Amino acid sequence: MVQAATEPAPEPDPLRERLLDAAARVFAAKGYSGTRIMDVVAEAGLSTGAVYGRFASKNELLREAVCSRSAARLRSDLERVAKVADLLVAGAMRAEPLSDSEAMQLEAYVAARREPEVAQALAEADEIFKNRAEVLLAAARRDGTLSLDVDPDAFLYFIRTVHLGLMAQRAASLAAPPGEGWAELIARIVAGFGPPSAGPGVAERG
């Protein structure tokens, strides 16, 4: 299991989590332009005041939903693997239908092309992601997945780019090529982030 320091946990707010879960489901189903705050309220089974007491706008709700669900997935994934390299390879091999949080993220990227406020929300979410990804970077440095001479921002950009592309493929039910070719290619690419001596393939577990 990857051992990594975690952020101090914020004060629990069950209603906020309930709203974010509902927002992910509604944004995934209706997209940004098709979603109204009242849709989220109805999905969560709460009052309008519960939303506006925590989120100033639909834009802020989208940003927080994207950030919180991405961070939760990152923490969960890190707890399940021995090396960050394993996590990257496993992520590239996923073929199941998109989760609500993934569908919401994909819908947001599509909407950002025409909706400046969504593009701004994603830019803000990206900055938050970079701060929270320090846990991932620290673990990757420690276990040899990420060499010290690899730019961390370039590493994160690569991960996000591949993740977004794979979400689009999965949304269209387009599977990876049959056989071992795709897994071997991803393993070679991931190994390239590590020290040169690691050679092709995923570095050995420590």
VEXMI-488931 format. One record per residue: residue number from 1; residue in one letter; x negated, y, z of N, C-alpha, C in turn. Coordinates in Angstrom, 3 decimals. Atoms other than C-alpha are relative to their C-alpha. Layout:
# residues N
 resi resn      n_x      n_y      n_z     ca_x     ca_y     ca_z      c_x      c_y      c_z
  NUM    a        X        Y        Z        X        Y        Z        X        Y        Z
...
//
This chain:
# residues 206
 resi resn      n_x      n_y      n_z     ca_x     ca_y     ca_z      c_x      c_y      c_z
    1    m   -0.839   -1.192    0.000    0.000    0.000    0.000   -0.875    1.242    0.000
    2    v    0.744   -1.257    0.025   -1.280    3.490   -0.834    0.236    0.732    1.301
    3    q   -0.109   -0.777   -1.214   -2.000    5.383    2.349   -0.208    1.460   -0.339
    4    a    0.100   -1.417    0.336   -1.351    9.109    1.995    0.673    0.833    1.065
    5    a   -0.604   -0.928   -0.942   -0.668   12.033    4.261    1.299    0.518   -0.584
    6    t   -1.287   -0.498    0.463    2.870   13.334    4.077    0.271    1.386    0.559
    7    e   -0.383   -1.319   -0.475    4.440   16.765    4.446    0.772   -0.142    1.302
    8    p   -0.864    0.031   -1.175    6.042   17.628    7.781    1.454   -0.103   -0.451
    9    a   -1.389    0.204    0.414    9.630   16.435    7.538    0.843    1.198    0.409
   10    p   -0.887   -1.099   -0.364   12.175   19.257    7.372    1.108   -0.491    0.920
   11    e   -1.131    0.368   -0.845   15.077   19.350    9.796    1.061   -0.693   -0.854
   12    p   -0.993    0.716    0.803   17.634   16.788    8.569    1.283    0.805   -0.148
   13    d   -1.256   -0.683    0.304   20.716   18.259    6.934    0.825   -0.960   -0.859
   14    p   -0.748    1.014    0.754   23.101   15.425    5.947    0.895    0.590   -1.084
   15    l   -0.874   -0.593    1.010   25.472   17.768    4.107   -0.798    0.461   -1.212
   16    r    0.859   -0.424    1.116   22.614   19.171    2.023   -0.371   -1.198   -0.865
   17    e    0.335    1.208    0.744   21.532   15.651    1.062    1.200   -0.531   -0.771
   18    r   -1.227    0.439    0.662   25.122   14.779    0.233    0.282    0.838   -1.246
   19    l   -0.194   -0.889    1.145   25.366   17.805   -2.043   -1.009   -0.292   -1.100
   20    l    1.027    0.276    1.004   22.079   16.980   -3.781    0.270   -1.326   -0.712
   21    d   -0.371    1.273    0.631   23.181   13.386   -4.377    1.154    0.211   -0.979
   22    a   -1.150   -0.276    0.863   26.484   14.633   -5.789   -0.431    0.799   -1.222
   23    a    0.476   -0.821    1.120   24.698   17.227   -7.933   -0.715   -0.862   -1.031
   24    a    0.713    0.876    0.934   22.448   14.545   -9.448    0.995   -0.800   -0.833
   25    r   -0.990    0.789    0.740   25.478   12.448  -10.384    0.753    0.858   -1.015
   26    v   -0.797   -0.855    0.881   27.425   15.365  -11.868   -0.846    0.548   -1.148
   27    f    0.882   -0.501    1.063   24.497   16.906  -13.778   -0.325   -1.117   -0.996
   28    a    0.311    1.126    0.882   23.658   13.446  -15.141    1.173   -0.305   -0.924
   29    a   -1.180    0.353    0.786   27.223   12.893  -16.328    0.446    1.109   -0.945
   30    k   -0.578   -1.109    0.759   28.124   16.372  -17.598   -1.025    0.955   -0.604
   31    g    0.991   -0.960    0.476   24.843   18.144  -18.290    0.119    1.317    0.750
   32    y    0.010   -1.273   -0.728   24.010   21.635  -17.067    1.190    0.865   -0.380
   33    s   -1.059   -0.910    0.437   26.470   23.612  -19.186    1.384   -0.526    0.342
   34    g   -1.301    0.577   -0.296   29.314   21.195  -18.463    0.311   -0.113    1.478
   35    t   -0.173    0.129   -1.445   28.824   21.276  -14.682    0.420    1.326    0.620
   36    r   -0.418   -1.150   -0.796   30.629   23.700  -12.391   -0.251   -0.322    1.469
   37    i    0.233    0.211   -1.423   29.932   24.196   -8.722    1.137   -0.808    0.623
   38    m   -1.142    0.723   -0.558   33.440   22.945   -7.980   -0.053   -1.494   -0.327
   39    d    0.172    1.417    0.333   32.566   19.678   -9.761   -0.853   -0.686    1.067
   40    v    0.899    0.544   -1.021   29.745   19.124   -7.266    0.717   -0.080    1.339
   41    v   -0.772   -0.018   -1.244   31.995   20.122   -4.373    0.958   -1.183    0.051
   42    a   -0.958    1.108    0.045   34.634   17.621   -5.466   -0.694   -1.347    0.108
   43    e    0.747    1.261   -0.040   32.058   14.855   -6.015   -0.514   -0.295    1.396
   44    a    0.543    0.168   -1.351   30.578   15.450   -2.565    1.097   -0.115    1.043
   45    g   -1.086    0.031   -0.966   33.988   15.717   -0.902   -0.169    1.037    1.089
   46    l    0.258   -1.063   -0.966   32.980   18.974    0.800    0.702    1.285   -0.432
   47    s   -0.591   -1.297    0.314   34.114   22.604    0.851   -0.965    0.846   -0.809
   48    t    0.848   -0.923    0.755   32.847   25.382   -1.388   -1.015    0.677    0.920
   49    g    0.897   -0.653   -0.951   31.357   27.013    1.690   -1.223   -0.835    0.322
   50    a    1.141    0.871   -0.277   29.152   23.975    2.251   -1.075    0.164   -1.063
   51    v    0.966   -0.217    1.082   27.531   24.637   -1.143   -0.673    1.351    0.147
   52    y    0.568   -1.347   -0.001   27.096   28.390   -0.934   -0.709    0.341    1.305
   53    g    0.761   -0.186   -1.223   25.873   28.128    2.630   -1.404   -0.551   -0.110
   54    r    1.300    0.634    0.168   22.905   26.163    1.289   -0.672    0.330   -1.325
   55    f    0.544   -0.289    1.329   22.466   27.094   -2.395    0.669    1.261   -0.549
   56    a   -0.518   -1.288    0.461   22.835   30.556   -3.896    0.697   -0.096   -1.348
   57    s   -0.536    0.079    1.356   23.736   29.365   -7.396   -0.123   -1.419   -0.537
   58    k    0.133    1.285    0.686   24.099   26.405   -9.747   -1.458   -0.216   -0.409
   59    n    1.399    0.050    0.396   20.585   27.220  -10.931   -0.877   -0.520    1.147
   60    e    0.779    0.428   -1.164   19.157   26.812   -7.425    0.330   -1.439    0.370
   61    l   -0.416    1.375   -0.299   21.153   23.634   -6.890   -0.690   -0.987   -0.936
   62    l    0.692    0.859    0.961   19.707   22.134  -10.074   -1.476   -0.137    0.353
   63    r    1.424    0.032   -0.326   16.154   23.094   -9.117   -0.266   -0.882    1.221
   64    e    0.213    0.771   -1.219   16.472   21.631   -5.628    0.305   -1.479   -0.212
   65    a   -0.325    1.402    0.272   18.108   18.456   -6.924   -1.138   -0.676   -0.748
   66    v    1.125    0.549    0.758   15.309   17.911   -9.451   -1.199   -0.209    0.908
   67    c    1.185    0.086   -0.865   12.594   18.624   -6.875    0.138   -1.074    1.068
   68    s   -0.146    0.918   -1.129   13.997   16.645   -3.970    0.062   -1.442   -0.453
   69    r   -0.105    1.371    0.456   14.869   13.562   -5.978   -1.310   -0.489   -0.591
   70    s    1.312    0.379    0.524   11.498   13.563   -7.768   -0.959   -0.301    1.140
   71    a    0.893    0.199   -1.146    9.669   13.905   -4.433    0.341   -1.286    0.739
   72    a   -0.413    1.228   -0.693   11.718   11.125   -2.842   -0.452   -1.231   -0.775
   73    r    0.429    1.135    0.817   10.961    8.804   -5.758   -1.508   -0.187    0.095
   74    l    1.455    0.076   -0.091    7.248    9.657   -5.570   -0.420   -0.653    1.310
   75    r    0.339    0.592   -1.295    7.085    8.836   -1.847    0.311   -1.485    0.027
   76    s   -0.394    1.412    0.012    8.962    5.578   -2.354   -0.944   -0.830   -0.864
   77    d    0.886    0.739    0.903    6.778    4.540   -5.290   -1.384   -0.189    0.613
   78    l    1.331    0.102   -0.597    3.546    5.277   -3.418   -0.037   -1.047    1.112
   79    e   -0.058    0.975   -1.088    4.689    3.072   -0.543    0.017   -1.438   -0.507
   80    r   -0.173    1.357    0.534    5.166    0.095   -2.871   -1.214   -0.533   -0.736
   81    v    1.144    0.448    0.794    1.767   -0.080   -4.581   -1.300    0.114    0.786
   82    a    1.314   -0.048   -0.628   -1.851   -0.660   -3.618   -0.862    1.107   -0.598
   83    k    0.781   -1.029    0.679   -3.296    1.774   -6.182    0.924    0.870   -0.841
   84    v   -0.781   -0.893    0.851   -1.948    4.800   -8.011   -0.019   -0.515   -1.442
   85    a    0.076    0.569    1.343   -3.154    3.106  -11.215    1.124   -1.008   -0.231
   86    d   -1.081    0.979    0.111   -0.650    0.302  -10.538    1.341    0.694   -0.209
   87    l   -1.240   -0.760    0.107    2.106    2.876  -10.151    0.182    0.555   -1.408
   88    l   -0.083   -0.577    1.343    1.304    4.527  -13.493    0.330   -1.071   -1.043
   89    v   -0.262    1.087    0.948    1.257    1.225  -15.358    1.429   -0.504    0.162
   90    a   -1.359    0.499   -0.239    4.475    0.017  -13.704    1.041    0.982   -0.528
   91    g   -0.945   -1.004    0.484    6.203    3.305  -14.525    0.152   -0.031   -1.506
   92    a   -0.048    0.051    1.464    5.303    2.960  -18.194    0.699   -1.257   -0.507
   93    m   -0.631    1.259    0.409    6.792   -0.541  -18.246    1.486   -0.058    0.344
   94    r   -1.412    0.020   -0.376   10.216    0.415  -16.891    0.885   -0.009   -1.243
   95    a   -0.887    0.111    1.162   13.045   -0.487  -19.249    1.476    0.096    0.382
   96    e   -1.401   -0.023   -0.427   16.222   -0.256  -17.140    0.657    1.343   -0.349
   97    p   -0.685   -1.270    0.267   18.888    2.416  -17.745   -0.438    1.086    0.984
   98    l    0.408   -1.111   -0.839   18.161    5.861  -16.330    0.819    0.056    1.283
   99    s   -0.718   -0.280   -1.239   19.039    6.541  -12.716    0.663    1.374   -0.132
  100    d   -0.639   -1.318    0.036   21.217    9.572  -11.946   -1.029    1.124    0.061
  101    s    1.001   -1.070   -0.128   18.172   11.607  -10.903   -0.821    0.139   -1.283
  102    e    0.733   -0.068    1.261   16.312   10.699  -14.109    0.861    0.613   -1.103
  103    a   -0.901   -0.561    1.010   19.342   11.460  -16.293    0.188    1.496    0.215
  104    m   -0.118   -1.421   -0.312   19.740   14.806  -14.512   -1.223    0.754   -0.497
  105    q    1.230   -0.652    0.434   16.102   15.671  -15.190   -0.060    0.112   -1.519
  106    l    0.010   -0.026    1.459   16.397   14.732  -18.856    1.014    1.014   -0.530
  107    e   -1.009   -0.975    0.401   19.613   16.763  -19.200   -0.515    1.428    0.208
  108    a    0.526   -1.337   -0.279   17.836   19.755  -17.625   -1.014    0.427   -1.053
  109    y    0.989   -0.342    1.029   14.968   19.606  -20.126    0.675    0.321   -1.329
  110    v   -0.731   -0.281    1.238   17.429   19.472  -23.010    0.672    1.367    0.084
  111    a   -0.698   -1.277   -0.167   19.438   22.407  -21.608   -0.965    1.178   -0.003
  112    a    0.974   -1.096   -0.100   16.264   24.471  -21.058   -0.316    0.616   -1.351
  113    r    0.261   -0.534    1.347   15.916   24.877  -24.818    0.903    1.186   -0.313
  114    r   -0.958   -1.070    0.310   18.996   27.126  -24.897    0.377    0.838    1.215
  115    e   -0.415   -0.679   -1.223   19.490   28.158  -21.263   -1.221    0.527    0.744
  116    p    1.187   -0.550   -0.669   16.799   30.549  -19.940   -0.020   -0.271    1.498
  117    e   -0.023    0.224   -1.444   17.994   30.057  -16.356   -0.411   -1.424    0.352
  118    v    0.429    1.379   -0.248   17.445   26.303  -16.652   -1.510   -0.120   -0.190
  119    a    1.449   -0.004    0.219   13.971   26.846  -18.095   -0.715    0.585    1.216
  120    q    0.594   -0.602   -1.193   13.243   29.097  -15.106    0.066   -0.962    1.182
  121    a   -0.136    0.964   -1.092   14.569   26.482  -12.691   -1.027   -1.118   -0.123
  122    l    0.978    1.064    0.209   12.333   23.836  -14.259   -1.424    0.497    0.263
  123    a    1.323   -0.572   -0.276    9.312   26.159  -14.081   -0.241    0.073    1.510
  124    e    0.118   -0.052   -1.462    9.979   26.680  -10.369   -0.141   -1.404    0.580
  125    a    0.096    1.381   -0.461   10.503   22.958   -9.884   -1.391   -0.566   -0.271
  126    d    1.335    0.480    0.354    7.180   22.323  -11.622   -1.037    0.467    1.020
  127    e    0.931   -0.505   -1.005    5.328   24.539   -9.153    0.155   -0.750    1.313
  128    i   -0.251    0.765   -1.226    6.972   22.744   -6.252   -0.562   -1.412   -0.140
  129    f    0.517    1.347    0.247    6.088   19.394   -7.830   -1.526   -0.033    0.150
  130    k    1.462   -0.031   -0.103    2.419   20.415   -8.109   -0.451    0.013    1.446
  131    n    0.360   -0.038   -1.423    2.311   21.220   -4.397    0.231   -1.355    0.659
  132    r   -0.316    1.292   -0.615    3.991   17.964   -3.429   -0.851   -1.132   -0.567
  133    a    0.808    1.041    0.635    1.817   15.985   -5.845   -1.398   -0.090    0.593
  134    e    1.300    0.109   -0.669   -1.220   16.674   -3.650   -0.162   -1.373    0.649
  135    v    0.037    1.341   -0.603   -0.312   13.411   -1.906   -0.432   -1.029   -1.044
  136    l    0.346    0.916    1.085   -0.498   11.567   -5.236   -1.454    0.170   -0.421
  137    l    1.372   -0.260    0.437   -3.766   13.241   -6.246   -1.011   -0.507    1.023
  138    a    0.919    0.445   -1.046   -5.417   12.541   -2.893   -0.122   -1.524   -0.009
  139    a    0.023    1.463    0.033   -4.432    8.866   -3.081   -0.750   -0.503   -1.232
  140    a    0.658    0.411    1.241   -5.629    8.613   -6.700   -1.512    0.210    0.082
  141    r    1.440   -0.233   -0.192   -9.007   10.135   -5.778   -0.594   -1.076    0.905
  142    r    0.512    0.952   -0.977   -9.376    7.779   -2.838   -0.152   -1.391   -0.559
  143    d    0.034    1.400    0.449   -8.564    4.552   -4.641   -0.726   -0.192   -1.334
  144    g    0.771    0.127    1.227  -10.624    5.298   -7.765    0.815    0.118   -1.266
  145    t   -0.811   -0.192    1.196   -7.686    5.862  -10.117   -0.419    1.261   -0.744
  146    l    0.299   -1.301    0.584   -8.731    9.484  -10.704   -1.427    0.415    0.351
  147    s    1.388   -0.425   -0.195  -12.385   10.416  -11.178   -0.054    1.468    0.395
  148    l    0.162   -1.388   -0.440  -13.628   13.646   -9.616   -0.204    0.958   -1.164
  149    d    0.248   -0.901    1.129  -14.514   14.994  -13.065    1.221    0.156   -0.916
  150    v   -1.232   -0.170    0.771  -10.918   14.735  -14.361    0.803    1.147    0.602
  151    d   -0.763   -1.153   -0.474   -8.941   17.977  -14.110    1.347   -0.462    0.542
  152    p   -1.252    0.505   -0.586   -6.020   17.323  -11.727    1.253    0.548   -0.681
  153    d   -1.166   -0.557    0.689   -3.648   19.697  -13.549    0.248   -0.722   -1.327
  154    a   -0.142    0.744    1.257   -4.341   17.891  -16.834    0.559   -1.393    0.274
  155    f   -0.492    1.324   -0.402   -3.729   14.558  -15.068    1.504    0.040    0.264
  156    l   -1.420   -0.117   -0.310   -0.356   15.714  -13.716    0.816    0.313   -1.252
  157    y   -0.710   -0.340    1.236    0.624   17.199  -17.083    0.175   -1.240   -0.869
  158    f   -0.080    1.243    0.765   -0.160   13.895  -18.779    1.085   -0.910    0.566
  159    i   -0.989    0.867   -0.643    1.940   11.972  -16.240    1.412    0.489   -0.307
  160    r   -1.335   -0.545    0.260    4.910   14.310  -16.663    0.396   -0.173   -1.462
  161    t   -0.284    0.117    1.429    4.632   14.219  -20.454    0.399   -1.431   -0.364
  162    v   -0.316    1.401    0.275    4.591   10.420  -20.607    1.326   -0.379    0.650
  163    h   -1.240    0.326   -0.711    7.370   10.164  -18.020    1.217    0.533   -0.752
  164    l   -1.119   -0.592    0.726    9.624   12.530  -19.965    0.259   -0.742   -1.310
  165    g   -0.162    0.726    1.249    8.975   10.734  -23.247    0.616   -1.368    0.205
  166    l   -0.546    1.329   -0.278    9.722    7.350  -21.709    1.457    0.081    0.443
  167    m   -1.409   -0.167   -0.368   12.947    8.672  -20.157    0.860    0.168   -1.249
  168    a   -0.748   -0.191    1.242   14.067    9.808  -23.614    0.157   -1.323   -0.745
  169    q   -0.068    1.312    0.653   13.241    6.365  -25.041    1.006   -0.915    0.697
  170    r   -0.921    0.854   -0.751   15.116    4.579  -22.263    1.444    0.477   -0.147
  171    a   -1.348   -0.540    0.174   18.110    6.919  -22.636    0.594   -0.450   -1.328
  172    a   -0.450    0.446    1.320   18.296    5.853  -26.293   -0.055   -1.519   -0.153
  173    s    0.098    1.468    0.008   17.843    2.159  -25.340   -1.052   -0.499   -0.986
  174    l    1.107    0.404    0.871   14.582    2.000  -27.306   -1.082   -0.641    0.855
  175    a    0.941    0.750   -0.829   12.396   -0.678  -25.767   -1.414    0.092   -0.551
  176    a    1.403    0.065    0.425    8.613   -0.926  -25.884   -0.174   -1.168   -0.967
  177    p    0.236    1.105    0.933    7.156   -3.167  -28.606   -0.130   -1.323    0.746
  178    p    0.131    1.305   -0.661    7.332   -6.894  -27.793   -1.469   -0.405    0.121
  179    g    1.368    0.452   -0.202    4.254   -8.672  -26.554   -0.711    0.813    1.057
  180    e    0.803   -0.636   -1.037    1.431   -7.436  -24.353   -0.666    1.287   -0.452
  181    g    0.724   -1.151    0.533    0.249   -4.610  -26.596    0.226    1.292    0.761
  182    w   -0.309   -1.260   -0.693    2.033   -1.769  -24.783   -0.630    0.021    1.395
  183    a    0.584    0.066   -1.343    0.961   -2.921  -21.305   -1.521    0.143   -0.053
  184    e    1.458   -0.086    0.122   -2.646   -3.332  -22.463   -0.441    1.411   -0.362
  185    l    0.347   -1.368    0.376   -2.668    0.110  -24.073    0.103    0.943    1.197
  186    i   -0.174   -0.854   -1.176   -1.306    1.805  -20.939   -1.100   -0.254    1.021
  187    a    1.063    0.328   -0.946   -3.827   -0.061  -18.771   -1.327    0.634   -0.418
  188    r    1.236   -0.617    0.496   -6.675    1.194  -20.991    0.018    1.511    0.228
  189    i   -0.104   -1.451   -0.189   -5.411    4.775  -20.844   -0.173    0.361    1.471
  190    v    0.091   -0.272   -1.425   -4.988    4.681  -17.065   -1.426   -0.209    0.502
  191    a    1.386    0.253   -0.412   -8.469    3.163  -16.629   -0.909    1.153   -0.405
  192    g    0.813   -1.114    0.467   -9.827    6.134  -18.571   -0.028    1.179    0.951
  193    f    0.009   -1.082   -0.986   -8.919    8.457  -15.695   -1.004   -0.260    1.116
  194    g    0.898    0.358   -1.089  -11.221    6.575  -13.350   -1.462    0.195   -0.361
  195    p    1.434   -0.102    0.281  -15.021    6.481  -13.095   -0.362   -0.798   -1.242
  196    p    0.380    0.697    1.236  -16.748    5.435  -16.357   -0.344   -1.464    0.211
  197    s    0.423    1.373   -0.259  -18.035    2.253  -14.725    1.178   -0.948    0.153
  198    a   -1.159    0.861   -0.228  -14.460    1.007  -14.226    0.297   -0.869   -1.214
  199    g   -0.221    0.783    1.210  -14.336   -0.157  -17.867    1.459   -0.036   -0.385
  200    p   -1.403    0.075    0.450  -11.133   -0.977  -19.800    0.856   -0.771    0.974
  201    g   -0.943    0.656   -0.898   -8.070   -2.073  -17.894    0.098    0.753    1.306
  202    v   -0.207   -0.645   -1.285   -6.799   -1.042  -14.489   -1.118   -0.398    0.956
  203    a    1.089    0.273   -0.928   -9.520   -0.740  -11.846    0.422   -1.063    1.008
  204    e   -0.303    1.047   -0.947   -9.778   -3.602   -9.399    0.502    0.603    1.300
  205    r   -0.518   -0.471   -1.277   -7.910   -3.252   -6.154   -1.091   -0.017    1.052
  206    g    0.971   -0.046   -1.073   -9.902   -2.211   -3.157    0.421   -0.872    1.155
//
